[in-house]
Amino acid sequence: MNFAVATEPLELKSRIICFFQPFNIAKKQSFMHLIRGLQNLHPQFKGCALTIGNFDGVHLGHQAIIQHLQTKAETLHCPAGVMSFEPLPHEYFTHEQSSARLNRLREKFLALQSTRTDFLLCLKFNQQLAEMPADKFIEDILVKQLQVKYLLVGDDFRFGKGRAGDFKTLKQAGEKYGFEVEDTATQIHHHERISSTRIRDALNIGQLQLAAEMLGHPYNICGRVAHGDKRGRTIGFPTANLKLFHRNIPLSGVYAVTMEIAEQTVNGVANIGNRPTIDGINVQLEVHLFDFSDDIYGRHVCVNFKHKIREEIKFDSLDALQSQIHKDCDRAQEYFNQTD
């Protein structure tokens, strides 16, 4: 069979809080609320402990921040929340020249959900927010609307028009308005700071193990299986095609991968790129699964990148491409045999 995976924007029902229950610190919710915009903020989340950032990748450094935030929230008997933005601020300012994103909003939400944080507040980063002075951001958003009790940010955190606001600004505001401000401890791996940029760099040069160590898991891309052009089956390699909604992708080439389908994990080989042999234009992910023929159309899956095999190249013919795919599959099988 030919499987095609297409990621999609968050469904409408996931965009606005649908379940309003009194917050009880003694009985933490088993799910996290996604709040799209301050207009959807429910009173149960006001008076919160909050952290602000891109949280791209939700790596081990981010996870340490959230763990500390949750500990503080329990002490203050209040909800713990994460504030992030769409698009990310650097994407708004740099447009097509922005750096590759590790995950889209849906993937970020799912990763944060596993931390048992109470809510993710996603603000639209637009001209109004970009031009908002730092003091107005503090007074209107943090104080009046969120009624923040505790704020956890990096000591290099900048915000407000012209990036005029910083950690010192927040400390002074905390003294004025009565909320506590604390900076985060840097997380180190191999004598260097864990960061989204460092993870992107590792993925770009094929150091998947290093990226996985900083993420706490293999780098993955998730989406829902849908029908594709069924081109792979014509050369004997049915594929799952992932249409990518990221502006930039932090990796490209051919990889040994695993695909998670509910409770099942299947090995395979994947190509991520624009398919130059068939004059492809858009970047997409194609996955050929080993010894697998189940009908998974409509199923949500995650593709985990385990080992890089080679760069994507253009072949003179489909026969040459088919021959190379056989070799790629053999190398991927060798990798999995060595790691079993």
DOMAR-152638 format. One line per 3 residues: number of its first residue (from 1); for each residue x, y, z of N, C-alpha, C. Coordinates in pm, whole numbers. Layout:
N
NUM) X:Y:Z:X:Y:Z:X:Y:Z  ...
//
This chain:
340
1) 83:-120:0:0:0:0:87:125:0  27:233:-41:97:362:-37:31:448:70  106:486:172:51:565:280:102:708:266
4) 16:805:287:56:945:281:13:1015:408  107:1078:474:79:1147:598:74:1296:571  -26:1363:619:-36:1508:602:-63:1573:736
7) 29:1655:781:3:1728:905:-99:1836:878  -174:1873:981:-278:1971:965:-275:2066:1083  -330:2189:1064:-338:2280:1177:-423:2221:1287
10) -406:2270:1409:-487:2222:1521:-635:2233:1486  -711:2130:1518:-854:2134:1493:-916:2244:1578  -1025:2298:1528:-1090:2410:1595:-1125:2376:1739
13) -1169:2252:1763:-1211:2217:1898:-1095:2219:1995  -971:2215:1945:-854:2218:2032:-805:2359:2056  -861:2457:1985:-805:2590:1990:-854:2671:2110
16) -971:2640:2159:-1030:2718:2267:-1063:2624:2382  -1044:2671:2503:-1075:2589:2620:-1221:2546:2615  -1244:2419:2628:-1380:2366:2625:-1423:2314:2762
19) -1327:2292:2850:-1358:2235:2979:-1315:2331:3089  -1411:2384:3162:-1381:2476:3270:-1416:2408:3402  -1314:2377:3480:-1334:2314:3609:-1256:2392:3713
22) -1306:2404:3835:-1232:2474:3939:-1095:2414:3957  -993:2502:3968:-856:2452:3983:-835:2401:4124  -780:2285:4135:-753:2222:4265:-611:2173:4266
25) -524:2239:4340:-382:2201:4341:-360:2063:4398  -452:2017:4480:-437:1885:4541:-472:1775:4442  -540:1814:4334:-580:1716:4233:-550:1774:4096
28) -425:1762:4053:-382:1819:3926:-457:1755:3810  -488:1837:3709:-556:1785:3592:-463:1691:3515  -522:1588:3453:-444:1493:3375:-424:1541:3232
31) -481:1659:3200:-464:1714:3066:-426:1861:3080  -373:1916:2972:-334:2056:2972:-428:2133:2880  -464:2253:2921:-551:2338:2841:-468:2420:2743
34) -515:2428:2620:-457:2517:2521:-546:2639:2509  -488:2756:2534:-564:2882:2531:-510:2966:2417  -592:2989:2314:-549:3068:2199:-596:3211:2219
37) -509:3295:2273:-541:3436:2292:-595:3466:2430  -565:3586:2477:-608:3627:2611:-760:3636:2623  -829:3655:2512:-975:3663:2516:-1039:3532:2560
40) -963:3423:2552:-1013:3292:2593:-962:3248:2730  -894:3340:2800:-840:3307:2932:-953:3298:3034  -964:3185:3100:-1068:3164:3202:-1015:3205:3339
43) -1101:3257:3427:-1055:3301:3559:-980:3196:3640  -1005:3068:3613:-938:2964:3691:-786:2964:3672  -738:3029:3563:-595:3030:3537:-528:3161:3575
46) -606:3253:3630:-546:3377:3677:-482:3354:3814  -387:3441:3849:-313:3420:3973:-220:3301:3961  -150:3291:3848:-72:3172:3815:78:3191:3837
49) 148:3080:3834:293:3078:3818:319:3060:3669  405:3143:3611:415:3149:3465:560:3150:3420  585:3088:3305:712:3103:3236:681:3144:3092
52) 772:3219:3032:751:3273:2897:868:3234:2807  839:3190:2685:947:3159:2592:895:3090:2467  985:3062:2374:948:2990:2252:923:2842:2279
55) 1002:2783:2367:992:2641:2400:993:2555:2275  1078:2591:2181:1089:2515:2057:1164:2386:2083  1097:2273:2065:1156:2143:2090:1125:2087:2226
58) 1091:2172:2322:1066:2129:2461:1177:2034:2505  1300:2084:2498:1417:2001:2529:1438:1989:2680  1546:1923:2721:1570:1897:2863:1584:2026:2943
61) 1638:2130:2881:1645:2259:2949:1507:2314:2977  1419:2306:2878:1280:2350:2896:1211:2266:3003  1235:2135:2999:1169:2047:3095:1213:2077:3238
64) 1339:2116:3256:1386:2154:3389:1318:2282:3436  1299:2376:3344:1229:2501:3376:1088:2470:3423  1018:2385:3350:879:2355:3382:869:2279:3514
67) 962:2189:3538:962:2117:3665:976:2213:3783  1067:2310:3769:1086:2411:3873:961:2496:3888  898:2531:3776:775:2610:3778:664:2537:3852
70) 650:2409:3824:545:2332:3888:568:2320:4039  693:2306:4080:724:2300:4223:683:2431:4291  713:2542:4225:676:2672:4282:524:2689:4285
73) 456:2644:4179:310:2654:4174:245:2576:4286  299:2460:4317:245:2380:4427:262:2452:4560  377:2518:4576:401:2593:4700:302:2709:4713
76) 274:2775:4600:184:2891:4601:37:2852:4587  11:2723:4567:-126:2673:4548:-195:2745:4432  -128:2745:4318:-183:2811:4200:-151:2730:4075
79) -218:2757:3964:-189:2685:3840:-54:2724:3781  5:2633:3705:133:2657:3637:107:2668:3488  157:2776:3427:131:2797:3286:254:2835:3206
82) 248:2809:3076:352:2845:2980:292:2943:2881  360:3056:2859:320:3150:2755:417:3137:2638  360:3119:2518:441:3114:2397:369:3191:2288
85) 426:3190:2168:377:3278:2063:369:3205:1928  275:3248:1844:265:3204:1705:238:3325:1617  321:3352:1517:448:3283:1492:548:3314:1602
88) 659:3242:1606:763:3275:1701:816:3414:1667  856:3492:1766:899:3630:1739:1004:3642:1630  1104:3553:1629:1207:3566:1526:1151:3535:1387
91) 1045:3453:1379:981:3427:1250:907:3551:1202  845:3622:1294:772:3744:1258:867:3848:1200  984:3863:1260:1076:3968:1217:1160:3930:1096
94) 1192:3800:1081:1283:3759:973:1211:3693:856  1084:3656:873:1003:3597:765:1071:3472:708  1092:3466:576:1146:3346:512:1289:3315:555
97) 1359:3414:610:1497:3390:652:1508:3335:794  1395:3305:857:1397:3257:995:1462:3120:1004  1519:3091:1119:1584:2962:1140:1481:2850:1146
100) 1525:2728:1123:1436:2613:1121:1369:2594:1256  1245:2555:1253:1171:2529:1377:1178:2380:1408  1195:2346:1535:1202:2206:1575:1064:2142:1578
103) 964:2216:1622:829:2160:1620:725:2268:1598  612:2228:1545:502:2321:1526:418:2324:1653  316:2406:1653:239:2427:1776:178:2299:1829
106) 122:2217:1740:58:2093:1786:159:2004:1857  279:1989:1799:381:1904:1859:429:1963:1992  442:2095:1997:480:2161:2122:376:2136:2230
109) 250:2148:2192:141:2126:2287:145:1984:2343  165:1886:2255:169:1747:2300:288:1722:2392  403:1783:2360:521:1766:2445:500:1830:2581
112) 442:1949:2582:415:2016:2709:307:1943:2788  214:1883:2719:108:1809:2785:165:1694:2868  273:1635:2819:334:1523:2892:401:1570:3021
115) 425:1701:3036:486:1754:3159:381:1782:3266  254:1769:3231:143:1793:3324:134:1940:3366  179:2029:3279:157:2171:3300:7:2199:3285
118) -44:2298:3356:-188:2320:3357:-240:2387:3230  -162:2481:3173:-211:2545:3051:-97:2600:2968  -123:2604:2837:-35:2671:2742:-114:2788:2685
121) -65:2908:2711:-127:3029:2657:-49:3071:2534  -114:3065:2419:-49:3100:2293:-101:3235:2246  -12:3333:2238:-48:3465:2191:-5:3483:2047
124) -89:3546:1968:-53:3576:1829:49:3688:1829  168:3659:1774:271:3762:1768:252:3841:1640  198:3962:1656:166:4048:1543:225:4187:1566
127) 189:4281:1482:243:4416:1494:210:4480:1628  89:4456:1675:47:4514:1803:136:4465:1917  161:4335:1919:245:4281:2027:391:4321:2008
130) 437:4324:1883:576:4360:1856:606:4503:1897  507:4591:1887:529:4732:1919:484:4770:2060  442:4672:2138:397:4701:2274:517:4728:2365
133) 521:4844:2432:632:4873:2524:638:4771:2637  757:4750:2689:777:4649:2793:689:4675:2915  679:4802:2958:600:4831:3078:451:4805:3056
136) 404:4828:2934:263:4800:2902:237:4650:2899  332:4572:2846:321:4426:2845:308:4375:2989  389:4428:3077:385:4386:3216:252:4423:3280
139) 213:4550:3268:93:4598:3337:-35:4539:3279  -47:4539:3145:-173:4495:3084:-188:4344:3081  -79:4274:3050:-90:4128:3031:-53:4050:3158
142) 65:4075:3212:108:3997:3327:30:4031:3454  5:4160:3476:-59:4202:3601:-211:4201:3591  -267:4276:3497:-412:4291:3491:-484:4165:3444
145) -432:4102:3340:-506:3990:3282:-466:3856:3343  -337:3832:3363:-294:3704:3419:-282:3705:3571  -265:3824:3629:-250:3836:3774:-141:3741:3826
148) -27:3749:3759:83:3657:3787:130:3666:3932  150:3551:3994:207:3545:4129:358:3521:4125  400:3449:4022:541:3408:4012:577:3399:3865
151) 694:3452:3829:739:3452:3690:879:3394:3682  897:3296:3595:1025:3229:3577:1071:3250:3433  1184:3319:3414:1237:3346:3280:1389:3331:3282
154) 1448:3326:3163:1594:3322:3154:1652:3459:3184  1775:3461:3234:1836:3589:3268:1870:3670:3142  1861:3606:3024:1883:3677:2898:1751:3706:2826
157) 1640:3689:2895:1508:3711:2836:1488:3858:2802  1444:3885:2679:1417:4022:2634:1275:4028:2579  1208:4140:2599:1070:4152:2554:1035:4300:2536
160) 919:4323:2474:872:4459:2453:932:4522:2329  878:4637:2290:922:4707:2171:1072:4735:2178  1141:4698:2069:1286:4718:2066:1361:4630:2163
163) 1295:4525:2215:1357:4434:2314:1411:4513:2433  1336:4616:2472:1383:4705:2579:1369:4643:2717  1274:4550:2732:1254:4487:2862:1348:4371:2884
166) 1396:4354:3007:1486:4244:3040:1456:4192:3180  1543:4106:3230:1521:4045:3361:1516:4152:3470  1602:4252:3461:1603:4360:3560:1471:4436:3558
169) 1417:4459:3439:1287:4526:3426:1179:4448:3499  1180:4317:3481:1080:4232:3544:1097:4229:3696  1221:4225:3743:1246:4226:3887:1189:4353:3950
172) 1212:4466:3887:1162:4593:3939:1009:4595:3936  950:4540:3829:804:4534:3819:747:4441:3926  816:4331:3952:770:4239:4055:763:4305:4191
175) 863:4388:4222:863:4461:4349:748:4562:4354  717:4621:4239:611:4722:4233:473:4659:4244  451:4548:4171:317:4490:4162:296:4370:4254
178) 401:4322:4317:384:4215:4415:389:4074:4360  470:4049:4255:491:3911:4211:641:3880:4213  671:3755:4234:810:3710:4244:866:3680:4105
181) 991:3716:4083:1057:3690:3955:1186:3614:3982  1208:3510:3905:1328:3427:3922:1383:3391:3785  1515:3376:3775:1575:3333:3649:1602:3185:3653
184) 1619:3127:3535:1635:2983:3523:1782:2943:3527  1806:2822:3575:1941:2768:3577:1973:2707:3441  2091:2732:3389:2132:2678:3260:2155:2529:3269
187) 2102:2454:3172:2123:2310:3165:2239:2280:3069  2335:2202:3117:2457:2175:3041:2460:2031:2993  2505:2011:2869:2529:1877:2816:2659:1880:2737
190) 2752:1793:2773:2884:1790:2709:2950:1928:2715  2944:1988:2833:3013:2114:2863:2957:2235:2787  2841:2219:2724:2778:2331:2654:2632:2343:2693
193) 2578:2464:2682:2440:2491:2718:2344:2422:2622  2243:2356:2676:2138:2298:2593:2051:2410:2540  2031:2413:2409:1948:2516:2348:1885:2462:2221
196) 1777:2526:2178:1713:2487:2053:1807:2506:1935  1888:2612:1939:1984:2637:1831:2086:2524:1822  2135:2481:1935:2235:2373:1935:2173:2243:1883
199) 2048:2218:1915:1981:2098:1865:1961:2107:1714  1922:2224:1664:1909:2242:1519:2041:2215:1449  2149:2267:1505:2281:2248:1445:2318:2100:1441
202) 2287:2028:1550:2317:1885:1555:2237:1809:1449  2110:1840:1434:2027:1774:1333:2076:1806:1193  2118:1928:1171:2161:1972:1039:2284:1896:990
205) 2372:1857:1083:2494:1786:1043:2483:1635:1069  2361:1588:1101:2339:1445:1114:2375:1386:1249  2397:1466:1350:2429:1415:1484:2298:1391:1560
208) 2226:1288:1518:2094:1261:1574:2101:1216:1719  2206:1143:1756:2218:1097:1893:2238:1214:1988  2322:1309:1948:2343:1428:2031:2213:1507:2046
211) 2139:1522:1937:2011:1592:1944:1914:1520:2037  1911:1387:2027:1821:1308:2112:1858:1321:2259  1987:1329:2288:2031:1343:2427:1985:1477:2486
214) 1983:1581:2404:1941:1712:2453:1789:1725:2457  1720:1656:2367:1575:1658:2366:1516:1567:2473  1589:1462:2506:1535:1361:2597:1464:1249:2523
217) 1466:1254:2390:1403:1154:2304:1450:1179:2162  1435:1081:2072:1472:1106:1932:1390:1219:1872  1452:1297:1784:1376:1402:1716:1267:1338:1633
220) 1146:1395:1636:1036:1335:1561:950:1441:1494  876:1396:1396:775:1476:1328:647:1394:1328  537:1456:1367:411:1384:1380:308:1437:1281
223) 212:1353:1246:106:1394:1156:2:1285:1140  -94:1309:1053:-203:1215:1032:-193:1154:893  -215:1025:884:-202:952:757:-316:989:663
226) -278:1021:540:-377:1058:439:-332:1002:304  -419:1006:207:-386:954:74:-290:1049:2  -193:989:-68:-96:1067:-145:-104:1034:-293
229) 7:1057:-366:5:1033:-510:37:888:-547  71:807:-446:93:662:-465:205:632:-565  302:723:-574:412:704:-668:507:594:-622
232) 525:583:-487:622:487:-435:592:343:-472  463:309:-475:428:169:-505:467:129:-646  481:227:-738:514:195:-876:657:145:-890
235) 744:174:-792:881:125:-797:908:26:-684  799:-26:-624:812:-131:-525:835:-85:-382  820:45:-356:843:96:-221:727:189:-180
238) 616:131:-134:506:214:-86:554:304:27  511:428:26:563:524:122:452:598:195  487:650:310:402:744:383:460:882:359
241) 379:971:304:428:1104:265:378:1209:363  470:1280:424:435:1382:522:453:1520:461  342:1592:440:348:1728:390:381:1820:507
244) 490:1889:496:543:1963:609:494:2106:609  444:2149:726:392:2284:739:494:2379:800  611:2326:842:718:2414:889:768:2499:772
247) 809:2621:800:871:2703:695:1008:2646:660  1081:2605:761:1213:2545:740:1221:2417:822  1294:2320:772:1309:2192:840:1455:2178:882
250) 1480:2135:1006:1619:2131:1055:1701:2013:1005  1644:1927:921:1722:1814:870:1673:1777:731  1759:1708:656:1724:1663:521:1811:1543:487
253) 1762:1462:395:1837:1344:354:1759:1216:379  1833:1105:388:1774:972:406:1811:920:544  1713:863:614:1730:824:754:1670:687:783
256) 1728:619:881:1662:506:945:1568:565:1049  1441:523:1044:1340:582:1131:1254:473:1193  1183:511:1298:1074:429:1349:947:512:1342
259) 835:445:1318:706:514:1318:621:458:1431  569:547:1513:480:508:1623:336:521:1576  265:410:1582:124:405:1542:48:347:1661
262) -15:433:1738:-79:392:1863:27:325:1951  6:199:1988:101:129:2075:206:52:1994  201:60:1864:290:-16:1777:405:71:1726
265) 525:14:1718:641:82:1662:696:0:1546  709:64:1429:751:-5:1306:878:61:1254  977:-21:1215:1100:31:1157:1081:67:1010
268) 1164:160:962:1155:197:823:1270:284:779  1262:331:655:1361:423:600:1285:543:545  1342:661:562:1270:783:523:1359:876:444
271) 1296:950:354:1363:1059:283:1290:1188:315  1366:1291:351:1305:1422:372:1375:1521:280  1297:1584:193:1354:1674:93:1251:1706:-13
274) 1295:1761:-125:1201:1801:-231:1197:1704:-348  1255:1585:-333:1248:1478:-433:1297:1526:-569  1426:1557:-583:1477:1615:-708:1468:1522:-829
277) 1467:1392:-806:1463:1299:-920:1334:1314:-999  1225:1348:-930:1097:1366:-1000:1061:1515:-1007  1164:1600:-992:1146:1744:-1003:1044:1798:-902
280) 1052:1746:-780:963:1793:-675:996:1936:-635  897:2006:-583:914:2146:-543:906:2161:-392  800:2109:-332:779:2124:-188:854:2018:-110
283) 909:2058:4:977:1963:92:874:1875:160  896:1745:158:807:1653:228:885:1532:278  821:1460:367:880:1342:429:813:1217:375
286) 893:1125:319:843:998:268:902:886:353  816:796:399:860:687:487:817:554:427  913:466:408:884:328:368:899:240:491
289) 791:169:527:791:85:647:825:-59:611  905:-122:696:947:-261:673:839:-357:725  807:-457:642:717:-566:684:588:-511:745
292) 525:-421:674:405:-357:728:307:-331:614  181:-373:631:82:-355:526:-55:-316:582  -62:-278:710:-190:-241:770:-245:-113:707
295) -376:-101:707:-441:21:660:-439:122:775  -361:227:760:-349:326:867:-394:465:822  -468:471:714:-520:601:670:-606:663:781
298) -581:791:807:-656:861:910:-597:849:1049  -491:768:1065:-430:750:1196:-322:856:1219  -311:900:1344:-205:995:1381:-80:916:1415
301) 34:953:1357:160:881:1377:272:979:1409  379:925:1464:501:1004:1487:619:930:1424  701:1003:1350:819:947:1286:942:992:1364
304) 1016:894:1419:1135:921:1498:1260:901:1413  1346:1002:1406:1467:995:1326:1580:937:1411  1632:819:1368:1727:746:1450:1871:754:1400
307) 1889:751:1266:2025:746:1212:2024:799:1069  2120:887:1038:2127:940:902:2207:847:812  2152:818:695:2215:727:600:2291:804:493
310) 2231:905:434:2297:982:329:2221:1112:303  2279:1197:220:2212:1318:175:2116:1284:61  2019:1369:38:1930:1354:-76:2003:1396:-204
313) 1992:1314:-310:2057:1347:-437:1960:1320:-552  1991:1378:-668:1909:1357:-786:1967:1245:-870  1882:1148:-909:1926:1035:-990:1884:1056:-1135
316) 1955:991:-1225:1929:1006:-1368:1801:939:-1414  1755:840:-1335:1634:766:-1375:1568:707:-1251  1443:664:-1269:1372:597:-1159:1435:463:-1128
319) 1495:397:-1230:1564:270:-1204:1683:291:-1111  1758:399:-1134:1872:429:-1047:1823:463:-906  1713:535:-896:1655:567:-764:1612:440:-693
322) 1546:351:-767:1500:225:-709:1617:143:-655  1726:139:-731:1845:65:-688:1902:124:-560  1906:257:-551:1960:322:-432:1869:300:-311
325) 1738:299:-332:1647:275:-220:1670:136:-161  1697:37:-248:1731:-98:-198:1851:-89:-104  1953:-14:-144:2073:0:-61:2041:74:69
328) 1957:178:59:1918:254:178:1845:164:278  1757:79:227:1684:-13:314:1779:-110:382  1877:-160:307:1975:-252:365:2053:-184:477
331) 2093:-60:455:2169:13:558:2084:42:680  1958:72:657:1868:96:770:1847:-33:849  1830:-144:779:1812:-272:847:1938:-307:926
334) 2052:-280:871:2177:-304:944:2183:-222:1072  2140:-97:1063:2139:-11:1183:2048:-71:1290  1928:-112:1253:1837:-166:1352:1886:-299:1408
337) 1950:-383:1325:2005:-509:1374:2116:-483:1478  2194:-377:1458:2303:-345:1550:2252:-287:1682  2135:-223:1678:2085:-157:1798:1984:-242:1876
340) 1941:-356:1817:1845:-444:1887:1910:-504:2012
//
